[in-house]
Amino acid sequence: MTEAIHVEGLTKIYTISKDHPPLRAVDGIDFTVHPGEVFGFLGPNGAGKTTTIRMLTGLTHLTSGRASLLGLDLASDLPRIKKRIGVVPEVSNLYDELTAFDNLIFAMQLYGVPRTERKTRAEALLERFRLSDKRDAPFAKLSRGMKRALTIAAALAHHPQLVFLDEPTTGLDVMSARNLRKMIAGLRDEGVTVFLTTHYLEEAERLCDRIAIIVKGRIVGLDSVAKLKTQVQDTPVVEFSLRDMDGQIQTRYMETISGVDAAVRQALQQAEGYEILKINTVQPSLEDVFVKLTGLSAEAMLVEKGGKGGGNASG
């Protein structure tokens, strides 16, 4: 099966001036994105996330390395690649003076969608993204959440197989962010591959099949959320919920130095006279993974974006 993205040694170096050393924005990274998955690309500002997207979508040249998208070589097949991918930048690229409907029609013209299909497809996208009642509203008059939804709709106008979403929920209110997360999950259900950058760790944990963490241009971790968690957990912990003879509920924790089975047996011995309600293995959170691999806190990453906004993944 052809991989959605395959990258080897991807590097971008910026020359600032003769008085400053070259800046390695992306430093020889390797990764693969499988077809139909949501692939998260996490890291603080300046880590190289947006630069990576700009290289993979042909907006800036590679300094070195190679990449293929949907089986096509980035260096030689960029025009064909652009017809098969969708890009949703952090700052919308739609036109304020055009209506929601006209922005979609214009996007289809750019992507070469046949004229006979444009109106029907635009109407379907407006309905899908709950924007039908805003059909004739200028883009500038839409709410922030509606603008993000329409920007994603425009990126899907030509039925791309691969979509890049750069910080799609930043600054949105809770309900708008929740709706966008449902849309992203829906794309995966349809077999569309999603390359997602986000500062919101709960959002990444909820949406992504696999995650790459990038710091200072280098990938420091790449795997499923579950496997990333096991990589940073030093000593597993077992949590026990107990009820005593008086009906009081207690919670106890035990490190599993000799293994989970041994910890459970030991806890059962110590729980004589108690009713055991629940036994859980306590795993680290994605935030724990991020902090350990990057040395940064999740809060610090959010501050860089100007606050938590609507990225709270409570929906």
C-alpha positions as a printed Julia matrix, in Angstrom:
315×3 Matrix{Float64}:
   0.0     0.0     0.0
   1.32    3.43   -0.96
   2.05    5.61    2.07
   0.26    8.96    2.27
   3.54   10.72    3.18
   7.09    9.39    3.29
   9.89   11.7     4.38
  13.64   11.06    4.57
  16.19   13.56    5.88
  13.85   16.52    5.41
  15.86   19.68    6.13
  15.24   23.41    5.87
  18.0    25.9     6.62
  17.4    29.66    6.57
  20.24   32.1     6.06
  19.39   35.18    8.11
  22.45   37.38    7.56
  26.21   37.14    7.41
  26.33   38.14   11.09
  24.11   35.25   12.21
  24.66   31.5    11.84
  22.22   29.65    9.56
  18.96   28.6    11.24
  18.05   24.92   10.97
  14.27   25.18   11.12
  13.88   21.49   10.23
  16.87   19.25   10.85
  16.95   15.97    8.94
  13.65   14.44   10.02
  12.23   11.08    8.89
   8.63    9.91    9.21
   5.85    8.1     7.42
   2.11    8.82    7.46
  -0.17    5.87    6.75
  -3.23    6.16    4.49
  -6.45    7.03    6.29
  -4.92    7.99    9.64
  -4.92   11.24   11.59
  -1.24   11.99   12.12
  -0.47   14.55   14.82
   2.56   16.82   14.58
   3.16   18.44   17.97
   5.69   20.89   19.29
   6.18   24.4    20.63
   6.37   27.53   18.48
   9.51   27.52   16.37
   9.82   23.74   16.5
   9.45   23.39   12.72
   5.82   22.29   12.36
   4.61   24.93    9.91
   7.9    24.89    8.01
   7.44   21.14    7.5
   3.93   21.7     6.14
   5.17   24.48    3.86
   7.8    22.17    2.4
   5.43   19.24    1.94
   2.85   21.42    0.21
   5.32   23.14   -2.1
   5.21   26.59   -0.48
   8.91   26.57    0.33
  11.85   24.62   -1.06
  13.64   21.83    0.73
  17.27   22.49    1.59
  17.93   18.76    1.49
  16.22   15.43    1.91
  13.35   13.92   -0.03
   9.62   13.41    0.34
   6.81   11.67   -1.46
   3.08   12.29   -1.06
   0.48    9.76   -2.23
   3.22    7.92   -4.1
   4.34   11.03   -5.99
   7.81   12.55   -5.63
   7.71   16.06   -4.2
  10.64   17.26   -6.3
   9.27   16.16   -9.66
   5.51   15.76   -9.25
   4.44   18.87   -7.29
   1.69   19.97   -9.75
   0.07   16.52   -9.56
   0.44   16.46   -5.77
  -1.31   19.82   -5.37
  -4.36   18.49   -7.21
  -4.68   15.64   -4.73
  -4.13   17.41   -1.39
  -5.97   20.05    0.62
  -4.32   22.65    2.84
  -5.91   24.54    5.74
  -3.4    27.13    6.98
  -3.49   28.58   10.49
  -4.58   31.92    8.99
  -7.43   31.53    6.52
  -6.66   32.01    2.85
 -10.24   32.77    1.77
 -11.52   36.13    0.52
 -13.35   38.51    2.85
 -15.44   40.11    0.13
 -16.7    36.84   -1.38
 -19.69   35.0     0.05
 -19.36   31.56    1.58
 -20.78   30.02   -1.6
 -18.56   32.06   -3.93
 -15.43   31.2    -1.95
 -16.17   27.51   -2.49
 -16.85   28.03   -6.2
 -13.56   29.95   -6.53
 -11.65   27.17   -4.72
 -13.12   24.64   -7.16
 -12.03   26.76  -10.11
  -8.48   26.78   -8.76
  -8.5    23.01   -8.31
  -9.99   22.36  -11.75
 -13.3    20.9   -10.62
 -15.57   20.6   -13.69
 -17.98   23.53  -14.02
 -21.0    21.23  -14.1
 -20.15   19.84  -10.63
 -19.31   23.05   -8.78
 -22.73   24.28   -7.68
 -23.91   20.88   -6.44
 -20.67   20.23   -4.6
 -20.64   23.7    -3.01
 -24.17   23.26   -1.72
 -23.28   19.85   -0.31
 -20.22   21.25    1.49
 -22.24   24.1     2.98
 -24.78   21.62    4.3
 -22.12   19.28    5.65
 -20.4    22.07    7.56
 -23.69   23.57    8.78
 -23.24   26.74    6.77
 -26.22   26.57    4.43
 -27.92   29.52    6.12
 -24.71   31.55    5.59
 -24.56   30.74    1.88
 -24.74   34.39    0.79
 -22.94   35.95    3.75
 -19.55   37.58    3.04
 -16.67   35.65    4.57
 -15.72   38.73    6.62
 -19.09   38.62    8.41
 -18.81   35.01    9.58
 -17.86   34.05   13.13
 -14.38   32.69   13.76
 -15.69   29.14   14.01
 -17.63   29.48   10.77
 -14.55   30.88    9.03
 -12.51   27.84   10.09
 -15.28   25.5     8.97
 -15.54   27.2     5.56
 -11.75   27.16    5.15
 -11.76   23.4     5.71
 -14.71   23.03    3.34
 -12.78   24.9     0.64
  -9.79   22.6     1.14
 -12.1    19.62    0.54
 -13.72   21.08   -2.57
 -11.83   18.74   -4.92
 -12.1    15.56   -2.79
  -8.42   15.41   -1.74
  -6.93   12.19   -0.41
  -4.67   14.04    2.03
  -5.46   17.17    4.07
  -3.07   19.36    6.05
  -4.66   21.13    9.03
  -2.43   23.71   10.73
  -3.78   24.62   14.19
  -7.45   24.34   13.11
  -9.05   25.01   16.53
  -6.75   27.74   17.86
  -8.76   30.63   19.29
 -12.16   28.99   18.82
 -14.87   28.82   21.46
 -15.6    25.43   23.0
 -18.56   24.51   20.78
 -16.85   25.58   17.55
 -13.74   23.61   18.49
 -15.87   20.59   19.33
 -17.66   20.75   15.97
 -14.35   20.98   14.12
 -12.99   17.96   15.97
 -16.06   16.0    14.87
 -15.41   17.09   11.29
 -11.79   15.9    11.51
 -12.89   12.53   12.9
 -15.41   12.33   10.08
 -12.68   12.82    7.48
 -10.8     9.83    8.86
 -14.0     7.77    8.73
 -14.2     8.61    5.02
 -10.64    7.4     4.43
  -9.06   10.84    4.11
  -5.55   11.11    5.58
  -5.18   14.07    7.96
  -1.87   15.72    8.9
  -2.72   17.77   11.99
  -0.68   20.31   13.93
  -2.08   21.49   17.25
  -0.98   23.0    20.56
  -3.77   21.25   22.43
  -2.58   17.93   23.84
  -6.04   16.66   24.8
  -7.17   17.31   21.25
  -4.22   15.4    19.81
  -4.76   12.49   22.2
  -8.42   12.28   21.24
  -8.04   12.59   17.48
  -4.68   11.17   16.44
  -3.81    7.6    15.53
  -0.11    8.4    15.81
   1.85   11.43   16.96
   5.26   12.89   16.17
   6.75   15.35   18.66
   9.2    17.82   17.16
  11.54   20.12   19.09
  14.09   22.5    17.55
  13.62   20.92   14.15
  14.13   17.33   15.3
  11.6    14.59   16.0
  12.06   13.37   19.58
   9.19   10.89   19.69
   6.92    9.15   17.16
   4.35    6.45   17.85
   0.78    5.84   18.89
  -0.35    7.67   22.02
  -0.46    4.4    23.97
   3.06    3.4    23.0
   4.46    6.88   23.66
   3.03    6.64   27.15
   4.7     3.31   27.84
   8.04    4.7    26.67
   8.09    7.38   29.37
   6.56    5.42   32.25
   9.32    4.43   34.66
   7.3     2.37   37.15
   3.67    1.43   36.42
   1.21    2.25   39.19
  -1.93    0.32   40.13
  -4.91    2.21   41.6
  -7.35    0.44   43.97
 -10.78    1.7    45.0
 -11.89    0.06   48.28
 -14.95    0.24   50.55
 -14.5    -0.45   54.25
 -16.94   -1.96   56.74
 -18.44    1.49   57.43
 -19.12    2.11   53.73
 -16.33    4.64   53.33
 -14.56    4.55   49.98
 -10.76    4.76   49.88
  -8.3     5.0    47.0
  -4.86    3.46   47.3
  -1.89    3.44   44.89
   0.87    0.87   44.61
   3.99    0.95   42.42
   4.36   -2.23   40.39
   8.08   -2.77   40.91
   7.67   -6.54   40.54
   4.99   -6.34   37.88
   1.27   -5.61   37.76
   0.23   -9.17   38.69
   2.42   -9.13   41.8
   1.05   -5.73   42.83
  -2.54   -6.95   42.5
  -1.81  -10.06   44.58
  -0.15   -7.93   47.27
  -3.05   -5.48   47.31
  -5.56   -8.31   47.66
  -3.68   -9.59   50.68
  -3.73   -6.12   52.24
  -7.41   -5.57   51.43
  -8.79   -8.11   53.86
 -11.95   -6.65   55.37
 -12.48   -4.3    52.41
 -14.67   -4.6    49.35
 -12.62   -4.02   46.2
 -14.61   -1.79   43.86
 -12.12   -1.16   41.07
  -8.53   -1.91   40.04
  -6.87    0.25   37.39
  -3.4     0.55   35.93
  -2.5     4.25   36.05
  -0.84    5.46   32.86
   0.92    8.75   32.21
  -0.97   11.35   30.17
   0.1    12.72   26.81
   1.06   15.84   28.74
   3.48   13.72   30.8
   4.95   12.37   27.56
   5.28   15.86   26.11
   6.95   17.27   29.2
   9.44   14.41   29.43
  10.4    14.45   25.74
  10.57   18.23   25.29
  11.39   19.62   28.72
   8.47   22.05   28.26
   5.13   22.15   30.01
   1.8    21.98   28.2
   0.92   25.31   29.81
   4.02   26.92   28.33
   3.01   25.74   24.87
  -0.46   27.22   25.29
   0.92   30.54   26.52
   2.91   30.78   23.29
  -0.42   30.67   21.44
  -1.97   33.35   23.59
  -4.09   31.25   25.93
  -6.18   28.11   25.95
  -9.03   29.49   23.84
 -11.4    26.93   22.43
  -8.85   24.17   22.18
 -10.04   22.58   25.39
 -10.96   19.09   24.28
 -13.97   18.75   26.51
 -16.27   17.98   23.64
